[in-house]
Amino acid sequence: MNSVSRVAVGLVGLLAAAGLAGGCGKAGSSGTAAPPSAAGAGGCAPVAGSKLVVLNDDKHLQNADNVIAAINAKAAKPDLVAALDKVADALDTPKLVALNKATDVDHKTSAVAAQDFAQANNLTSGISKGTGGPIVIGAANFSENQTLAELYKIVLTAAGYTASTQAIGNRELYEP
């Protein structure tokens, strides 16, 4: 690099530093006033109460998140379907929210939360032993899906299957 280039690079660096330093100033030195804050002086104060307002999705913008067990056609034997139906029959939205709280807030593992739920809801009662055999339950990499897989594992084990769970990753890996 010749000396003219060095001087030019040095001047560019000096001008850039001066521009950055010149951009810094004291609060209010720009001559503008800050807008009034909506959060100040009780303008955005919380309201006491425990009443939750549920909004109606009149435009159907939120997809329904139905919990269903997707079963490979070759594995869909009546005893397997009946065992998985026990989970579907036991779950509703408040119970699923409680399961999510057990893992995400209370920091239980999915296996422990599922076992607690299965015992509290008698999931394995009335399940008859079927044809059995190995079965793998795929689960996405988020706690709700992993907990559901553990619930399915519990009922399928009770139905005589050698059930295991397998993490299949995020939605981009299994949804088209």
N, C-alpha and C positions, 0 to 999 in steps of 0.2 A: 504494500500500500504506500503510495507516495505521500509527501507531506501535505499537499493540497487536500487530498482525500481525508487525511487525518483531521485537519482543521475543520473541514466541512462536517465530518461525523461528530466532532466535538461540539460544534456550534448547534447542530441539530439536537444533540443530547441536552445541551444547556438550555435551549429554547423549550424543549419538552418539559424539563424539570421546572423551569420558571412558569410555564403554563399550568402545570399541576399545582404548584405552590400558590399561584395567583387565584386559582379556583377555590382555595380554602379561605374561609372567612369566619367571622363571628356570627352567631345566631342573630338574624334580623338585619345583617349588614347589606342584604340585597335590596332593601327598600320595600320589601313586601311584608305583609302581616300574615301570620298564621291563621288559617280559618278556625272558627270556634269549634271546640271538640264536642262531639255528641256524647262522649262517654263521661265528660266532666260534670260535676255537681249534680249527680243523680239523674242526668238525662237518659242514661241507659242502665238504670239500676235493675237488678233482678227482682222478680215478683215472687213473693212467698206463696207456697202452695204445692200440692202434690197432684194436681189435675193435669193429665196428659191429653192433649187434643190430637186425635188421629185424623189426618187429612184424607179425603176421598180422592183417588186418582181417576178423576172423571175423563181424562184424556188417554188413560191406559199407557202411560209413559214408563212405568216401572214394571219390568217383567216379573212374572210369577216365578218364585223359586221353589218349585215342587221337589220334594225329596222322594226319589224313586231309585230302586235298585235296577241298574241295567244289567241284564243277564244274557250271556252268550246262549244262542239257541240250542247248541249241543248240550249245554249244562242245565238247561231249564227243565229239570225234573220236578214233578209235583211236590215232593218232600222239600226240595230246596226252595221252591217258590213259597211254600207255606211257611217255612222258617223265616224267610226274609219279610214276608207279610206281617209277622209278629212285630217286627221293628216298625214298619209303617203304621200299624194299628196303634202302637204305643206312643208314637210321636205326634205332637202338635206344635204350633209355633211357640207358645210359652215354654214348653219342655225343651225345645231345640235351643231357645235363647238361654235357658238355664244350663244346658250342656256347654254352650259356647262360653258362658261366664265361668263355668268350672275350669275350663282349659285356659282361656285368655286372661281372666282376672284373678282367679284363685290359684292359677299355675299348677293345676293337676295335669298329669299326662293324659293323653286321649284314652289310653288303655284303662287307667284308673277311673276316669270320669264315666267311661262306657260300662265298666264293671259295676260301679255304684248305681248307675241308672238301670242296668239290667236287673240287679237285685231288688231295687226299690219298686220296679214295675213288673216283677215276675216274668221276665221275657222268655225264660227257658221252660216255664211250666206248660205242659200240654204239647210240647214238641215231641213228635215220635221219631225214632231212629229210622232213617231211610237207607238208600243205597250207599251213601257215603262216598268216600274217595277224596283225592286231593282237590282243593279249590283255592284259587288265588283271588283275593279281593283287591282291586286297584283303588288307590286313593290319591287325590290331588294333594299338593303340598300346602294345604292350609288346614287349620285345626278342626274346623267343622267337618270337613270331608274325612279327615283321619279318624275322628271320633265315630262317625257313622260306619266307617270300615271296621272299627273295633267292635261296634254293636253287631254288625253282620257276622263277624268272626265268632262272636259268642253264641249266636243262635245257630249258626251252621255247625259249630263244634257240638252243640247239644243235639243236632240232627244227625250226628254220626260222621260228619265230614272232617277231613284234616284240613282245616282252614288256615290260611296265612294272609297277611296283608303285604302289599307292595306299593311303595311310593311311585307315582307315575309322573310327578313334576307338576308344572303349572298348566293352565288352561290352553295355552298356545300349543302344547304338545299333544293334546287329545281332542281339541275341537277344530273342525275344519275352518 
